[in-house]
Amino acid sequence: MNSFILLLLLWSLIECAIKKVSVYDEFIKGVKEGLKLIIVIFPVLLVLTLWVNFFQCCGIVDILEELFAYVVDWLQLPVDILMMCFIRPISSQGAMVVLKSIYDHYGVDHSLSILGSIIQTGSDTTLYVVSLYFQAIHSGHHRSVLWLGLFLDMIACVMALFCYYHFLI
């Protein structure tokens, strides 16, 4: 892999030499454009990080566990699976922490661990994607995209549960 990166770098330098392009000037121009994008995106990332930390620290997860205790008992699933379905659209890292606790409790080859892995990989961090990408393109028309993304996250969780009950049990 390292030799491939070296070949790619050499190829780029040779092509720049042939086309008489100043590599340093182009690099500086790219850094300046990247900094402009960071200035646009940074406030959104900061707010999103604060909300994720607030969500994880305020105890709302405990409240959700109590509210959905009957659903979890009816589905015969651990509450961690349901929490992954709620946390995943908000925070990938938060869902990964829940998935690790499932791995630690059941082992990585258990059917519930496989279900958690499907939920982790089958859904997306919708709030992050919508807020970051729409801020980057300076568009305020993201309301329908947010609801569509959350709906698709719900469908991903339902399909993961369907696969779990149909193929793994």
N, CA and C atoms as an extended XYZ file, in Angstrom:
507
Properties=species:S:1:pos:R:3:atomname:S:1:resname:S:1:resid:I:1 pbc="F F F"
N         0.822       -1.198        0.000 N   MET     1
C         0.000        0.000        0.000 CA  MET     1
C         0.863        1.257        0.000 C   MET     1
N         1.947        1.233        0.766 N   ASN     2
C         2.822        2.403        0.817 CA  ASN     2
C         3.448        2.675       -0.544 C   ASN     2
N         3.788        1.622       -1.263 N   SER     3
C         4.385        1.827       -2.590 CA  SER     3
C         3.353        2.407       -3.558 C   SER     3
N         2.093        2.040       -3.401 N   PHE     4
C         1.050        2.609       -4.256 CA  PHE     4
C         0.917        4.105       -4.015 C   PHE     4
N         0.955        4.517       -2.760 N   ILE     5
C         0.863        5.942       -2.426 CA  ILE     5
C         2.065        6.686       -2.981 C   ILE     5
N         3.241        6.088       -2.878 N   LEU     6
C         4.445        6.705       -3.434 CA  LEU     6
C         4.331        6.845       -4.951 C   LEU     6
N         3.828        5.804       -5.623 N   LEU     7
C         3.648        5.883       -7.078 CA  LEU     7
C         2.623        6.948       -7.459 C   LEU     7
N         1.562        7.053       -6.704 N   LEU     8
C         0.555        8.080       -6.976 CA  LEU     8
C         1.139        9.479       -6.810 C   LEU     8
N         1.938        9.672       -5.773 N   LEU     9
C         2.579       10.960       -5.540 CA  LEU     9
C         3.574       11.291       -6.660 C   LEU     9
N         4.391       10.326       -7.041 N   LEU    10
C         5.342       10.551       -8.135 CA  LEU    10
C         4.637       10.836       -9.451 C   LEU    10
N         3.571       10.099       -9.722 N   TRP    11
C         2.806       10.320      -10.946 CA  TRP    11
C         2.241       11.739      -10.970 C   TRP    11
N         1.700       12.206       -9.825 N   SER    12
C         1.161       13.562       -9.749 CA  SER    12
C         2.239       14.608       -9.979 C   SER    12
N         3.407       14.407       -9.379 N   LEU    13
C         4.500       15.363       -9.556 CA  LEU    13
C         5.004       15.386      -10.998 C   LEU    13
N         5.093       14.233      -11.616 N   ILE    14
C         5.529       14.181      -13.024 CA  ILE    14
C         4.511       14.855      -13.930 C   ILE    14
N         3.230       14.608      -13.690 N   GLU    15
C         2.197       15.245      -14.501 CA  GLU    15
C         2.214       16.760      -14.324 C   GLU    15
N         2.438       17.231      -13.098 N   CYS    16
C         2.529       18.678      -12.856 CA  CYS    16
C         3.743       19.268      -13.559 C   CYS    16
N         4.839       18.544      -13.582 N   ALA    17
C         6.036       19.025      -14.264 CA  ALA    17
C         5.814       19.100      -15.763 C   ALA    17
N         5.140       18.110      -16.316 N   ILE    18
C         4.868       18.100      -17.758 CA  ILE    18
C         3.940       19.253      -18.135 C   ILE    18
N         2.923       19.500      -17.333 N   LYS    19
C         1.959       20.562      -17.620 CA  LYS    19
C         2.422       21.922      -17.111 C   LYS    19
N         3.603       21.972      -16.478 N   LYS    20
C         4.200       23.194      -15.954 CA  LYS    20
C         3.266       23.898      -14.958 C   LYS    20
N         2.797       23.129      -13.989 N   VAL    21
C         1.916       23.631      -12.932 CA  VAL    21
C         2.748       23.771      -11.668 C   VAL    21
N         2.616       24.887      -10.992 N   SER    22
C         3.317       25.099       -9.738 CA  SER    22
C         2.592       24.331       -8.620 C   SER    22
N         3.214       23.262       -8.152 N   VAL    23
C         2.598       22.401       -7.152 CA  VAL    23
C         2.367       23.163       -5.847 C   VAL    23
N         3.335       23.948       -5.443 N   TYR    24
C         3.230       24.684       -4.186 CA  TYR    24
C         2.081       25.687       -4.232 C   TYR    24
N         1.974       26.437       -5.331 N   ASP    25
C         0.894       27.422       -5.446 CA  ASP    25
C        -0.479       26.749       -5.444 C   ASP    25
N        -0.597       25.616       -6.119 N   GLU    26
C        -1.868       24.893       -6.144 CA  GLU    26
C        -2.202       24.327       -4.773 C   GLU    26
N        -1.182       23.890       -4.051 N   PHE    27
C        -1.398       23.380       -2.697 CA  PHE    27
C        -1.899       24.493       -1.778 C   PHE    27
N        -1.271       25.653       -1.851 N   ILE    28
C        -1.692       26.791       -1.029 CA  ILE    28
C        -3.109       27.214       -1.391 C   ILE    28
N        -3.444       27.214       -2.679 N   LYS    29
C        -4.794       27.568       -3.108 CA  LYS    29
C        -5.819       26.571       -2.554 C   LYS    29
N        -5.500       25.292       -2.552 N   GLY    30
C        -6.392       24.268       -2.007 CA  GLY    30
C        -6.580       24.408       -0.511 C   GLY    30
N        -5.495       24.766        0.204 N   VAL    31
C        -5.602       24.965        1.649 CA  VAL    31
C        -6.503       26.153        1.950 C   VAL    31
N        -6.383       27.230        1.187 N   LYS    32
C        -7.232       28.409        1.404 CA  LYS    32
C        -8.704       28.074        1.159 C   LYS    32
N        -8.996       27.301        0.119 N   GLU    33
C       -10.382       26.906       -0.142 CA  GLU    33
C       -10.902       25.999        0.970 C   GLU    33
N       -10.055       25.112        1.475 N   GLY    34
C       -10.451       24.234        2.572 CA  GLY    34
C       -10.740       25.003        3.847 C   GLY    34
N        -9.954       26.041        4.126 N   LEU    35
C       -10.196       26.861        5.312 CA  LEU    35
C       -11.520       27.608        5.216 C   LEU    35
N       -11.876       28.065        4.016 N   LYS    36
C       -13.174       28.722        3.841 CA  LYS    36
C       -14.310       27.750        4.157 C   LYS    36
N       -14.164       26.516        3.743 N   LEU    37
C       -15.183       25.512        4.017 CA  LEU    37
C       -15.247       25.189        5.512 C   LEU    37
N       -14.114       25.129        6.170 N   ILE    38
C       -14.088       24.860        7.612 CA  ILE    38
C       -14.786       25.972        8.378 C   ILE    38
N       -14.580       27.218        7.962 N   ILE    39
C       -15.237       28.344        8.633 CA  ILE    39
C       -16.751       28.243        8.490 C   ILE    39
N       -17.238       27.730        7.372 N   VAL    40
C       -18.671       27.572        7.164 CA  VAL    40
C       -19.219       26.401        7.980 C   VAL    40
N       -18.479       25.305        8.041 N   ILE    41
C       -18.971       24.071        8.646 CA  ILE    41
C       -18.768       24.026       10.159 C   ILE    41
N       -17.747       24.676       10.690 N   PHE    42
C       -17.400       24.552       12.103 CA  PHE    42
C       -18.548       24.870       13.060 C   PHE    42
N       -19.309       25.966       12.877 N   PRO    43
C       -20.404       26.223       13.831 CA  PRO    43
C       -21.438       25.096       13.874 C   PRO    43
N       -21.731       24.512       12.720 N   VAL    44
C       -22.695       23.410       12.673 CA  VAL    44
C       -22.151       22.201       13.428 C   VAL    44
N       -20.887       21.890       13.226 N   LEU    45
C       -20.286       20.758       13.935 CA  LEU    45
C       -20.251       20.998       15.437 C   LEU    45
N       -19.974       22.219       15.844 N   LEU    46
C       -19.937       22.531       17.267 CA  LEU    46
C       -21.320       22.369       17.904 C   LEU    46
N       -22.345       22.900       17.262 N   VAL    47
C       -23.705       22.782       17.787 CA  VAL    47
C       -24.131       21.320       17.829 C   VAL    47
N       -23.837       20.573       16.772 N   LEU    48
C       -24.206       19.166       16.729 CA  LEU    48
C       -23.494       18.373       17.822 C   LEU    48
N       -22.238       18.655       18.055 N   THR    49
C       -21.486       17.987       19.114 CA  THR    49
C       -22.078       18.311       20.483 C   THR    49
N       -22.431       19.559       20.704 N   LEU    50
C       -23.045       19.939       21.974 CA  LEU    50
C       -24.382       19.239       22.185 C   LEU    50
N       -25.202       19.151       21.144 N   TRP    51
C       -26.497       18.489       21.277 CA  TRP    51
C       -26.334       16.998       21.538 C   TRP    51
N       -25.387       16.370       20.874 N   VAL    52
C       -25.144       14.939       21.105 CA  VAL    52
C       -24.704       14.713       22.543 C   VAL    52
N       -23.797       15.544       23.046 N   ASN    53
C       -23.368       15.411       24.436 CA  ASN    53
C       -24.521       15.675       25.404 C   ASN    53
N       -25.332       16.653       25.100 N   PHE    54
C       -26.501       16.936       25.929 CA  PHE    54
C       -27.448       15.743       25.948 C   PHE    54
N       -27.693       15.174       24.787 N   PHE    55
C       -28.596       14.026       24.671 CA  PHE    55
C       -28.082       12.842       25.479 C   PHE    55
N       -26.779       12.621       25.450 N   GLN    56
C       -26.213       11.477       26.149 CA  GLN    56
C       -26.106       11.705       27.652 C   GLN    56
N       -25.954       12.935       28.091 N   CYS    57
C       -25.720       13.217       29.511 CA  CYS    57
C       -26.969       13.591       30.299 C   CYS    57
N       -28.048       13.961       29.641 N   CYS    58
C       -29.199       14.499       30.365 CA  CYS    58
C       -30.113       13.443       30.942 C   CYS    58
N       -29.915       12.189       30.611 N   GLY    59
C       -30.744       11.125       31.160 CA  GLY    59
C       -31.943       10.772       30.317 C   GLY    59
N       -32.022       11.295       29.115 N   ILE    60
C       -33.160       10.983       28.254 CA  ILE    60
C       -33.138        9.520       27.822 C   ILE    60
N       -31.960        8.925       27.780 N   VAL    61
C       -31.860        7.512       27.430 CA  VAL    61
C       -32.576        6.668       28.484 C   VAL    61
N       -32.426        7.011       29.745 N   ASP    62
C       -33.119        6.288       30.817 CA  ASP    62
C       -34.628        6.447       30.705 C   ASP    62
N       -35.071        7.639       30.352 N   ILE    63
C       -36.511        7.891       30.188 CA  ILE    63
C       -37.051        7.067       29.025 C   ILE    63
N       -36.309        7.017       27.916 N   LEU    64
C       -36.737        6.216       26.765 CA  LEU    64
C       -36.772        4.735       27.110 C   LEU    64
N       -35.820        4.275       27.907 N   GLU    65
C       -35.811        2.874       28.325 CA  GLU    65
C       -37.066        2.533       29.114 C   GLU    65
N       -37.475        3.426       29.997 N   GLU    66
C       -38.684        3.194       30.783 CA  GLU    66
C       -39.937        3.248       29.915 C   GLU    66
N       -39.977        4.189       28.968 N   LEU    67
C       -41.154        4.321       28.114 CA  LEU    67
C       -41.358        3.107       27.219 C   LEU    67
N       -40.281        2.557       26.719 N   PHE    68
C       -40.382        1.463       25.764 CA  PHE    68
C       -40.080        0.101       26.380 C   PHE    68
N       -40.203       -0.012       27.692 N   ALA    69
C       -39.923       -1.290       28.363 CA  ALA    69
C       -40.900       -2.374       27.901 C   ALA    69
N       -42.161       -2.021       27.687 N   TYR    70
C       -43.151       -3.010       27.249 CA  TYR    70
C       -42.865       -3.488       25.827 C   TYR    70
N       -42.464       -2.575       24.972 N   VAL    71
C       -42.139       -2.953       23.591 CA  VAL    71
C       -40.938       -3.896       23.569 C   VAL    71
N       -39.944       -3.583       24.375 N   VAL    72
C       -38.737       -4.410       24.437 CA  VAL    72
C       -39.078       -5.797       24.984 C   VAL    72
N       -39.928       -5.853       26.006 N   ASP    73
C       -40.342       -7.149       26.549 CA  ASP    73
C       -41.140       -7.948       25.521 C   ASP    73
N       -42.007       -7.263       24.776 N   TRP    74
C       -42.819       -7.939       23.770 CA  TRP    74
C       -41.945       -8.489       22.639 C   TRP    74
N       -40.940       -7.716       22.228 N   LEU    75
C       -40.045       -8.165       21.168 CA  LEU    75
C       -38.990       -9.149       21.656 C   LEU    75
N       -38.868       -9.298       22.965 N   GLN    76
C       -37.875      -10.167       23.593 CA  GLN    76
C       -36.462       -9.788       23.162 C   GLN    76
N       -36.188       -8.506       23.256 N   LEU    77
C       -34.881       -7.966       22.903 CA  LEU    77
C       -34.318       -7.217       24.103 C   LEU    77
N       -33.001       -7.093       24.170 N   PRO    78
C       -32.440       -6.223       25.206 CA  PRO    78
C       -32.718       -4.756       24.856 C   PRO    78
N       -32.801       -3.932       25.864 N   VAL    79
C       -33.121       -2.526       25.659 CA  VAL    79
C       -32.017       -1.827       24.857 C   VAL    79
N       -30.808       -2.374       24.865 N   ASP    80
C       -29.706       -1.765       24.118 CA  ASP    80
C       -29.984       -1.721       22.616 C   ASP    80
N       -30.674       -2.717       22.101 N   ILE    81
C       -30.995       -2.725       20.665 CA  ILE    81
C       -31.924       -1.565       20.335 C   ILE    81
N       -32.933       -1.361       21.152 N   LEU    82
C       -33.851       -0.240       20.919 CA  LEU    82
C       -33.134        1.095       21.069 C   LEU    82
N       -32.230        1.194       22.028 N   MET    83
C       -31.478        2.436       22.219 CA  MET    83
C       -30.583        2.710       21.013 C   MET    83
N       -30.040        1.652       20.407 N   MET    84
C       -29.249        1.864       19.191 CA  MET    84
C       -30.099        2.478       18.092 C   MET    84
N       -31.344        2.004       17.974 N   CYS    85
C       -32.232        2.545       16.940 CA  CYS    85
C       -32.524        4.030       17.164 C   CYS    85
N       -32.583        4.458       18.426 N   PHE    86
C       -32.832        5.869       18.720 CA  PHE    86
C       -31.566        6.723       18.619 C   PHE    86
N       -30.441        6.177       19.047 N   ILE    87
C       -29.205        6.955       19.110 CA  ILE    87
C       -28.516        7.058       17.753 C   ILE    87
N       -28.627        6.047       16.914 N   ARG    88
C       -27.879        6.007       15.654 CA  ARG    88
C       -28.142        7.218       14.752 C   ARG    88
N       -29.372        7.713       14.570 N   PRO    89
C       -29.540        8.899       13.724 CA  PRO    89
C       -28.904       10.161       14.301 C   PRO    89
N       -28.605       10.150       15.590 N   ILE    90
C       -28.026       11.325       16.222 CA  ILE    90
C       -26.511       11.225       16.305 C   ILE    90
N       -26.016       10.072       16.757 N   SER    91
C       -24.591        9.940       17.029 CA  SER    91
C       -24.101        8.550       16.664 C   SER    91
N       -23.199        8.486       15.735 N   SER    92
C       -22.594        7.211       15.365 CA  SER    92
C       -21.750        6.667       16.507 C   SER    92
N       -21.022        7.554       17.164 N   GLN    93
C       -20.155        7.132       18.261 CA  GLN    93
C       -20.981        6.646       19.452 C   GLN    93
N       -22.085        7.308       19.740 N   GLY    94
C       -22.959        6.863       20.822 CA  GLY    94
C       -23.537        5.482       20.550 C   GLY    94
N       -23.951        5.247       19.296 N   ALA    95
C       -24.458        3.928       18.928 CA  ALA    95
C       -23.347        2.882       18.976 C   ALA    95
N       -22.127        3.294       18.661 N   MET    96
C       -21.004        2.358       18.717 CA  MET    96
C       -20.706        1.948       20.163 C   MET    96
N       -20.872        2.866       21.099 N   VAL    97
C       -20.680        2.533       22.516 CA  VAL    97
C       -21.722        1.502       22.952 C   VAL    97
N       -22.974        1.689       22.519 N   VAL    98
C       -24.024        0.727       22.856 CA  VAL    98
C       -23.718       -0.627       22.211 C   VAL    98
N       -23.254       -0.595       20.966 N   LEU    99
C       -22.909       -1.843       20.274 CA  LEU    99
C       -21.776       -2.569       20.984 C   LEU    99
N       -20.798       -1.835       21.465 N   LYS   100
C       -19.697       -2.462       22.197 CA  LYS   100
C       -20.193       -3.113       23.477 C   LYS   100
N       -21.145       -2.474       24.156 N   SER   101
C       -21.693       -3.098       25.370 CA  SER   101
C       -22.454       -4.379       25.028 C   SER   101
N       -23.105       -4.401       23.867 N   ILE   102
C       -23.774       -5.629       23.419 CA  ILE   102
C       -22.733       -6.706       23.133 C   ILE   102
N       -21.643       -6.328       22.461 N   TYR   103
C       -20.562       -7.280       22.195 CA  TYR   103
C       -19.975       -7.823       23.494 C   TYR   103
N       -19.762       -6.938       24.464 N   ASP   104
C       -19.167       -7.367       25.729 CA  ASP   104
C       -20.090       -8.315       26.490 C   ASP   104
N       -21.386       -8.068       26.414 N   HIS   105
C       -22.331       -8.881       27.183 CA  HIS   105
C       -22.619      -10.225       26.507 C   HIS   105
N       -22.810      -10.228       25.176 N   TYR   106
C       -23.232      -11.434       24.481 CA  TYR   106
C       -22.119      -12.109       23.677 C   TYR   106
N       -21.057      -11.393       23.363 N   GLY   107
C       -20.035      -11.919       22.465 CA  GLY   107
C       -20.340      -11.494       21.040 C   GLY   107
N       -19.329      -11.482       20.206 N   VAL   108
C       -19.507      -10.940       18.854 CA  VAL   108
C       -20.245      -11.877       17.915 C   VAL   108
N       -20.318      -13.168       18.248 N   ASP   109
C       -20.983      -14.121       17.360 CA  ASP   109
C       -22.438      -14.373       17.723 C   ASP   109
N       -22.925      -13.738       18.747 N   HIS   110
C       -24.312      -13.921       19.169 CA  HIS   110
C       -25.252      -13.246       18.174 C   HIS   110
N       -26.466      -13.765       18.064 N   SER   111
C       -27.426      -13.202       17.108 CA  SER   111
C       -27.801      -11.763       17.449 C   SER   111
N       -27.832      -11.416       18.730 N   LEU   112
C       -28.120      -10.026       19.093 CA  LEU   112
C       -26.970       -9.092       18.712 C   LEU   112
N       -25.751       -9.582       18.765 N   SER   113
C       -24.606       -8.783       18.315 CA  SER   113
C       -24.671       -8.566       16.809 C   SER   113
N       -25.095       -9.581       16.093 N   ILE   114
C       -25.252       -9.437       14.639 CA  ILE   114
C       -26.366       -8.439       14.328 C   ILE   114
N       -27.461       -8.502       15.084 N   LEU   115
C       -28.542       -7.529       14.913 CA  LEU   115
C       -28.047       -6.108       15.165 C   LEU   115
N       -27.284       -5.915       16.234 N   GLY   116
C       -26.726       -4.597       16.518 CA  GLY   116
C       -25.802       -4.118       15.415 C   GLY   116
N       -25.022       -5.027       14.847 N   SER   117
C       -24.128       -4.664       13.743 CA  SER   117
C       -24.915       -4.253       12.509 C   SER   117
N       -26.017       -4.949       12.261 N   ILE   118
C       -26.857       -4.593       11.107 CA  ILE   118
C       -27.464       -3.207       11.304 C   ILE   118
N       -27.920       -2.924       12.504 N   ILE   119
C       -28.487       -1.592       12.780 CA  ILE   119
C       -27.409       -0.525       12.640 C   ILE   119
N       -26.211       -0.809       13.143 N   GLN   120
C       -25.118        0.171       13.078 CA  GLN   120
C       -24.736        0.482       11.635 C   GLN   120
N       -24.708       -0.534       10.797 N   THR   121
C       -24.266       -0.315        9.421 CA  THR   121
C       -25.403       -0.014        8.462 C   THR   121
N       -26.639       -0.343        8.845 N   GLY   122
C       -27.753       -0.158        7.928 CA  GLY   122
C       -28.403        1.208        7.994 C   GLY   122
N       -28.111        1.960        9.035 N   SER   123
C       -28.685        3.295        9.163 CA  SER   123
C       -27.563        4.327        9.158 C   SER   123
N       -27.954        5.584        9.193 N   ASP   124
C       -26.959        6.648        9.069 CA  ASP   124
C       -27.170        7.682       10.163 C   ASP   124
N       -26.185        8.510       10.360 N   THR   125
C       -26.296        9.626       11.302 CA  THR   125
C       -26.979       10.777       10.571 C   THR   125
N       -28.273       10.697       10.500 N   THR   126
C       -29.072       11.600        9.680 CA  THR   126
C       -28.900       13.059       10.076 C   THR   126
N       -28.931       13.346       11.359 N   LEU   127
C       -28.808       14.744       11.784 CA  LEU   127
C       -27.452       15.327       11.383 C   LEU   127
N       -26.403       14.533       11.489 N   TYR   128
C       -25.079       14.988       11.089 CA  TYR   128
C       -25.029       15.259        9.585 C   TYR   128
N       -25.527       14.321        8.816 N   VAL   129
C       -25.475       14.460        7.353 CA  VAL   129
C       -26.274       15.669        6.890 C   VAL   129
N       -27.489       15.797        7.396 N   VAL   130
C       -28.343       16.901        6.953 CA  VAL   130
C       -27.750       18.241        7.363 C   VAL   130
N       -27.334       18.362        8.612 N   SER   131
C       -26.838       19.658        9.065 CA  SER   131
C       -25.519       20.022        8.389 C   SER   131
N       -24.626       19.082        8.252 N   LEU   132
C       -23.324       19.385        7.679 CA  LEU   132
C       -23.402       19.658        6.179 C   LEU   132
N       -24.051       18.797        5.439 N   TYR   133
C       -24.066       18.946        3.992 CA  TYR   133
C       -24.891       20.138        3.532 C   TYR   133
N       -26.017       20.359        4.168 N   PHE   134
C       -26.826       21.483        3.739 CA  PHE   134
C       -26.193       22.816        4.146 C   PHE   134
N       -25.435       22.828        5.232 N   GLN   135
C       -24.692       24.040        5.593 CA  GLN   135
C       -23.567       24.275        4.592 C   GLN   135
N       -22.928       23.203        4.133 N   ALA   136
C       -21.817       23.344        3.198 CA  ALA   136
C       -22.276       23.903        1.857 C   ALA   136
N       -23.494       23.566        1.428 N   ILE   137
C       -23.971       24.078        0.136 CA  ILE   137
C       -24.860       25.311        0.304 C   ILE   137
N       -24.966       25.803        1.546 N   HIS   138
C       -25.744       27.011        1.850 CA  HIS   138
C       -27.195       26.894        1.411 C   HIS   138
N       -27.810       25.770        1.757 N   SER   139
C       -29.207       25.568        1.410 CA  SER   139
C       -30.019       25.409        2.681 C   SER   139
N       -31.138       26.045        2.739 N   GLY   140
C       -32.003       25.946        3.902 CA  GLY   140
C       -33.183       25.020        3.681 C   GLY   140
N       -33.251       24.372        2.546 N   HIS   141
C       -34.381       23.509        2.204 CA  HIS   141
C       -34.071       22.069        2.592 C   HIS   141
N       -33.977       21.833        3.885 N   HIS   142
C       -33.589       20.498        4.328 CA  HIS   142
C       -34.640       19.813        5.187 C   HIS   142
N       -35.770       20.438        5.399 N   ARG   143
C       -36.773       19.856        6.285 CA  ARG   143
C       -37.284       18.517        5.754 C   ARG   143
N       -37.635       18.447        4.489 N   SER   144
C       -38.146       17.184        3.950 CA  SER   144
C       -37.048       16.129        3.895 C   SER   144
N       -35.822       16.541        3.681 N   VAL   145
C       -34.710       15.593        3.661 CA  VAL   145
C       -34.490       15.010        5.053 C   VAL   145
N       -34.622       15.832        6.080 N   LEU   146
C       -34.470       15.346        7.448 CA  LEU   146
C       -35.530       14.302        7.777 C   LEU   146
N       -36.782       14.583        7.454 N   TRP   147
C       -37.848       13.624        7.744 CA  TRP   147
C       -37.678       12.355        6.918 C   TRP   147
N       -37.260       12.492        5.668 N   LEU   148
C       -37.020       11.314        4.844 CA  LEU   148
C       -35.878       10.484        5.418 C   LEU   148
N       -34.807       11.136        5.855 N   GLY   149
C       -33.687       10.410        6.444 CA  GLY   149
C       -34.077        9.685        7.717 C   GLY   149
N       -34.848       10.344        8.587 N   LEU   150
C       -35.304        9.686        9.812 CA  LEU   150
C       -36.252        8.533        9.511 C   LEU   150
N       -37.099        8.702        8.491 N   PHE   151
C       -37.990        7.612        8.075 CA  PHE   151
C       -37.172        6.423        7.566 C   PHE   151
N       -36.144        6.698        6.776 N   LEU   152
C       -35.314        5.613        6.263 CA  LEU   152
C       -34.506        4.938        7.369 C   LEU   152
N       -34.101        5.701        8.378 N   ASP   153
C       -33.456        5.087        9.538 CA  ASP   153
C       -34.413        4.145       10.254 C   ASP   153
N       -35.681        4.554       10.373 N   MET   154
C       -36.675        3.698       11.003 CA  MET   154
C       -36.884        2.428       10.169 C   MET   154
N       -36.958        2.580        8.857 N   ILE   155
C       -37.110        1.418        7.967 CA  ILE   155
C       -35.907        0.485        8.105 C   ILE   155
N       -34.709        1.057        8.236 N   ALA   156
C       -33.506        0.227        8.405 CA  ALA   156
C       -33.581       -0.585        9.691 C   ALA   156
N       -34.062        0.027       10.755 N   CYS   157
C       -34.197       -0.702       12.029 CA  CYS   157
C       -35.272       -1.779       11.931 C   CYS   157
N       -36.389       -1.468       11.303 N   VAL   158
C       -37.457       -2.457       11.139 CA  VAL   158
C       -36.977       -3.621       10.279 C   VAL   158
N       -36.256       -3.315        9.201 N   MET   159
C       -35.741       -4.388        8.343 CA  MET   159
C       -34.682       -5.222        9.065 C   MET   159
N       -33.878       -4.583        9.906 N   ALA   160
C       -32.898       -5.336       10.693 CA  ALA   160
C       -33.610       -6.285       11.646 C   ALA   160
N       -34.688       -5.815       12.275 N   LEU   161
C       -35.471       -6.692       13.158 CA  LEU   161
C       -36.129       -7.817       12.371 C   LEU   161
N       -36.631       -7.515       11.182 N   PHE   162
C       -37.223       -8.548       10.336 CA  PHE   162
C       -36.183       -9.614        9.985 C   PHE   162
N       -35.002       -9.182        9.587 N   CYS   163
C       -33.930      -10.143        9.260 CA  CYS   163
C       -33.537      -10.958       10.483 C   CYS   163
N       -33.513      -10.294       11.636 N   TYR   164
C       -33.163      -10.992       12.877 CA  TYR   164
C       -34.158      -12.101       13.167 C   TYR   164
N       -35.461      -11.773       13.124 N   TYR   165
C       -36.475      -12.766       13.443 CA  TYR   165
C       -36.622      -13.826       12.346 C   TYR   165
N       -36.365      -13.441       11.111 N   HIS   166
C       -36.557      -14.370        9.995 CA  HIS   166
C       -35.348      -15.277        9.771 C   HIS   166
N       -34.126      -14.722        9.914 N   PHE   167
C       -32.942      -15.502        9.558 CA  PHE   167
C       -32.097      -15.952       10.743 C   PHE   167
N       -32.100      -15.206       11.831 N   LEU   168
C       -31.178      -15.499       12.917 CA  LEU   168
C       -31.801      -16.268       14.074 C   LEU   168
N       -33.119      -16.252       14.182 N   ILE   169
C       -33.755      -17.004       15.278 CA  ILE   169
C       -34.322      -18.289       14.750 C   ILE   169
